[in-house]
Amino acid sequence: MSPVLFAVIVLGILGLAGGVILVLASKFMAVYEDPRIAEVTECLAGANCGGCGYAGCADYAEAIVKNGAPTFKCAPGGDKAADAINRIMGQAEGDRPSLRAYVACAGGENCGKRFDYQGLQTCAAAAGIAGGPSACSFGCLGLGDCTRVCKFDAIHVVDGVAKVDRTKCTGCTVCTTVCPRGVIKMKTIASQPAVKCANKEKGAAVNKACKVGCIGCGLCAKNCPNGAIAVENNVAVIDYTKCNGCGTCAEKCPKKAIQWIEGRPQPMNAAVPEPKVL
């Protein structure tokens, strides 16, 4: 047998053997992937923004299918994506909290100043200078760190205080993490009153700092028919699992520190009086 023919035969046998090995390996060493991962990935926005807390859409989809991660954390996809994912996962479509941001401060121009701040125009920088120029050390600094990180144009500084357009807000929570004062919070999308103050000082100090700050008088708690509001650390706190949106707390608040959000028209019994200094 000629050397050339022998070499061809040997190479043919080796190639055939290698092919058989690869076929067997692909069969016996294959890693099963749940087809729902691809289906969930298709439901996501594809932005790979990381707002869900995962490296990208594919990682988030895998976490949903394999580890039972929450299905509503894709902010760009919003409720539509969450509902589609719930259908794939065999869960109720409405099985999501639909949380949106709101600012627990109505200070801004209602709040006094301790000094005139001329530094870098960011909330983080201002907060680092003696706690910030605001007379209230708990309120919004109004320099727009939240507006710059919001990808949905859902938050703006108006009259010196951040305000959320909850029709645009997707609940991504990025604004809540960047606020150095922690005054941007999350609540259900339902139309309900919200305490627009986070000041934990006593009433006399709050009166000096802000015209619309909560003074912890307790009138809201005393008059709430559902026991949905209490005063904790000198500031009112609403339990939304009990609140039915009757508006009594907003009506009784003498400082206008409890306000309606969502843009819903106020009920007839929820006319809020002008703030008083007690």
C-alpha positions in Angstrom: 0.0 0.0 0.0 1.4 3.3 -0.9 2.2 5.8 1.9 -0.2 8.4 0.4 -3.1 6.0 0.4 -2.3 4.8 3.9 -2.2 8.4 5.1 -5.6 9.1 3.5 -7.2 6.1 5.1 -5.7 6.9 8.5 -7.0 10.5 8.3 -10.4 9.3 7.2 -10.6 6.9 10.1 -9.5 9.6 12.6 -12.0 12.0 11.1 -14.8 9.5 11.4 -13.8 8.6 15.0 -13.6 12.3 15.9 -17.1 12.9 14.4 -18.6 10.1 16.3 -17.0 11.3 19.5 -18.3 14.8 19.0 -21.8 13.5 18.3 -21.8 11.4 21.4 -20.4 14.2 23.5 -23.0 16.6 22.3 -25.7 14.1 23.2 -24.4 12.9 26.6 -22.8 16.2 27.7 -25.5 18.6 26.6 -26.7 21.1 29.2 -30.5 21.4 29.2 -31.8 25.0 29.0 -35.4 25.7 30.0 -37.1 27.1 26.9 -38.9 29.6 29.1 -35.6 31.5 29.6 -35.6 32.5 25.9 -39.4 33.3 26.1 -38.9 35.5 29.1 -35.9 37.3 27.5 -38.1 38.1 24.5 -40.6 39.8 26.9 -37.9 42.1 28.4 -37.0 45.5 26.9 -33.6 44.4 25.7 -32.0 47.5 27.1 -29.5 45.6 29.3 -29.6 48.6 31.6 -29.0 46.7 34.9 -31.9 48.4 36.6 -33.3 45.0 37.6 -30.1 44.3 39.6 -28.7 41.7 37.1 -25.9 42.0 34.5 -28.4 42.1 31.6 -31.7 40.9 30.3 -30.5 37.3 29.7 -29.2 37.0 33.3 -32.5 38.4 34.7 -34.5 36.0 32.6 -32.5 33.1 33.8 -32.9 34.3 37.4 -36.7 34.5 37.0 -37.0 30.9 35.6 -34.3 29.2 37.7 -34.4 31.1 41.0 -37.9 32.6 41.1 -36.7 36.2 40.9 -39.5 38.8 40.9 -41.1 39.3 37.5 -41.7 43.0 37.7 -38.2 44.4 37.9 -37.8 45.4 34.2 -38.4 49.1 34.5 -38.3 49.9 30.7 -40.7 47.0 30.0 -43.0 48.2 32.8 -46.2 46.4 33.7 -46.7 45.0 30.1 -43.4 43.0 30.4 -44.3 41.8 33.9 -47.7 40.6 32.8 -46.3 38.8 29.8 -43.6 37.1 32.0 -46.3 36.1 34.6 -48.2 34.4 31.8 -45.1 32.4 30.8 -44.4 31.5 34.4 -48.0 30.5 35.1 -48.7 33.3 37.5 -51.5 35.8 37.6 -51.0 38.7 35.2 -51.7 41.2 37.9 -49.2 39.6 40.3 -47.0 42.7 40.6 -46.9 45.7 43.1 -47.0 48.5 40.5 -44.9 50.8 42.7 -44.1 54.3 41.7 -41.9 57.0 43.2 -43.0 60.0 45.1 -41.0 62.7 47.0 -41.6 62.8 50.7 -41.0 66.6 50.9 -42.9 69.7 49.9 -40.3 72.1 51.1 -38.4 73.9 48.3 -39.4 77.5 48.4 -41.4 76.8 51.6 -38.2 75.9 53.4 -35.6 78.4 54.8 -31.9 78.5 54.1 -29.0 78.3 56.6 -26.5 79.7 54.1 -26.1 80.6 50.4 -24.6 77.6 48.7 -22.3 78.4 45.7 -20.6 75.1 45.2 -21.0 72.3 42.7 -24.7 72.2 41.8 -25.5 68.6 42.8 -27.4 67.3 45.8 -24.5 65.0 46.8 -22.0 67.9 46.9 -24.4 70.3 48.7 -25.2 67.6 51.3 -21.4 67.3 52.0 -21.1 70.9 53.1 -22.3 71.1 56.7 -25.3 68.9 55.8 -26.5 71.3 53.0 -27.9 74.8 52.9 -31.5 73.9 53.6 -32.9 74.9 57.0 -34.4 71.4 57.1 -31.7 68.7 57.3 -34.2 66.0 56.1 -35.7 67.6 53.0 -35.1 67.7 49.3 -32.0 69.8 48.3 -33.5 70.6 44.9 -30.3 70.4 42.8 -31.6 67.6 40.5 -29.4 64.5 41.0 -32.6 62.5 40.6 -33.6 64.2 37.4 -30.2 63.5 35.8 -30.4 59.7 36.5 -34.0 59.3 35.5 -34.2 57.7 32.0 -37.9 58.3 31.6 -38.1 62.1 32.2 -40.4 61.3 35.1 -38.9 63.6 37.8 -38.1 67.4 37.7 -37.3 70.1 40.2 -40.2 72.5 40.5 -40.1 75.5 42.9 -37.0 74.1 44.5 -38.2 70.6 45.2 -38.3 67.4 43.2 -41.7 66.3 41.9 -42.5 63.0 40.2 -44.7 62.6 37.1 -46.1 59.2 38.1 -47.7 58.7 34.6 -44.1 58.5 33.3 -42.5 56.8 36.3 -41.8 53.1 35.7 -40.8 52.2 39.3 -37.2 51.5 38.5 -36.1 53.0 41.9 -32.9 54.7 40.4 -33.9 58.1 41.8 -34.4 56.6 45.3 -30.9 55.3 45.4 -29.2 58.6 44.2 -31.0 60.9 46.7 -28.6 61.8 49.5 -31.4 62.6 51.9 -33.5 59.5 51.0 -36.7 61.5 50.5 -37.7 59.8 47.3 -39.8 56.8 48.3 -42.0 54.1 46.6 -45.7 53.5 47.0 -48.5 51.8 45.1 -49.7 53.5 42.0 -53.2 54.0 43.5 -54.4 57.5 44.2 -53.9 58.1 47.9 -52.7 60.9 50.2 -48.9 60.9 51.0 -46.9 62.5 53.8 -44.8 65.1 52.0 -42.3 65.5 54.9 -39.5 63.5 56.4 -38.4 65.8 59.1 -38.0 63.9 62.4 -37.5 67.0 64.6 -40.0 68.3 67.1 -42.8 70.6 66.0 -41.1 73.9 67.1 -38.0 73.2 65.2 -40.0 72.1 62.1 -42.0 75.4 62.2 -38.8 77.4 62.1 -37.4 75.4 59.2 -40.4 74.9 56.9 -43.9 76.3 56.3 -45.3 72.9 55.3 -43.4 70.5 57.5 -45.1 67.8 59.6 -45.1 69.0 63.3 -46.2 65.6 64.7 -49.4 67.0 66.1 -51.2 63.7 65.6 -54.5 65.1 64.3 -54.2 62.9 61.2 -53.8 59.8 63.4 -56.6 60.7 65.8 -59.1 61.3 63.0 -58.3 58.5 60.6 -61.3 56.2 60.6 -59.2 53.2 59.5 -56.2 53.5 61.9 -54.0 53.8 58.8 -51.8 56.6 60.0 -49.5 57.1 63.0 -46.9 59.5 64.2 -43.4 57.8 64.4 -40.3 59.8 65.3 -42.3 63.0 65.2 -43.5 62.5 61.6 -46.7 61.0 60.2 -46.5 57.6 58.5 -49.3 56.1 56.4 -49.9 52.3 56.4 -51.2 51.8 52.8 -52.5 48.4 53.6 -55.2 50.1 55.7 -55.6 53.4 53.8 -58.8 53.6 51.7 -58.1 57.1 50.4 -60.9 58.8 52.3 -58.8 62.0 52.6 -59.5 62.7 56.3 -55.8 62.9 57.1 -55.2 65.5 54.4 -58.3 67.5 55.6 -57.2 67.6 59.2 -53.5 68.3 58.7 -52.9 72.0 59.8 -49.6 72.3 57.9 -50.6 70.9 54.5 -47.9 68.2 55.0 -50.3 65.4 53.8 -51.1 65.9 50.1 -52.8 64.0 47.3 -50.6 62.4 44.6 -51.5 60.9 41.2 -53.3 64.0 40.1 -56.6 62.6 41.2 -59.2 65.3 41.9 -59.7 65.7 45.6 -62.9 64.5 47.2 -65.4 67.1 48.5 -64.4 66.4 52.1 -60.6 66.7 51.4 -60.3 70.5 51.0 -56.9 71.2 52.7 -56.8 74.4 54.7 -54.0 77.0 54.4 -51.0 76.1 56.6 -51.1 77.5 60.1 -48.3 78.1 62.5 -49.3 76.5 65.8 
